Amino acid sequence: MITYDDLVAGLEDAWLAVGLHEHTFIESIIPATQDRVCKVELYPEHEEPLTSENVPPFLELSFTWSPVHQLLSEGRNLPGEPLDLQWTYTATATIAQERSDTELVRMFQRAVANAFQRFYPAEAAEMEPVMVEVRRVYQGGPERLHLEQTQLVSSTVSDLFELWSDGDLQTLRQVLRIEMQLASTIIANLADAFTPRGRGGYRTVDAA
């Protein structure tokens, strides 16, 4: 059975391998349930400083390590429960402000679908379009509010135990690497769709 440290180390190895870098890494305990929550924000390489006009698409990855997961990792014979990894992608539509919500959502969905087609072609053929939330950020002016940026946000969930079942830690790292390669490709596709000069002007790193 995987341990919490095995999972965190495997994820870190995977995001570094595909050229993503953490901007925030938060671990917290929920006292009422004893759940351990891990959340990390991952960015590609980008221009500095980040402003509202040059934020590249990025990923927030999170999972909850429950007391059941902890007991299983210690060898207790208990019914298993899913270990869900939540992948939340945010893209800032800096060159598509004039487009309608429907157009923006379709652009986002195409970017995600093309990435899944590359890594999971069989599943992609039957996959429903991802849900996308359109968020508009307004800035107050001397006379009226003006639109500062439009963000598109979407989340997917993968059950680690569905992807990895043989209990071998080397296989776990390979599974996490593929998942992170998929995430990196989604980010690159979103950058091509929504940021200036193709990928926001930041240097890309090819997935390993």
Disulfide bonds with the S-S distance in Angstrom:
none
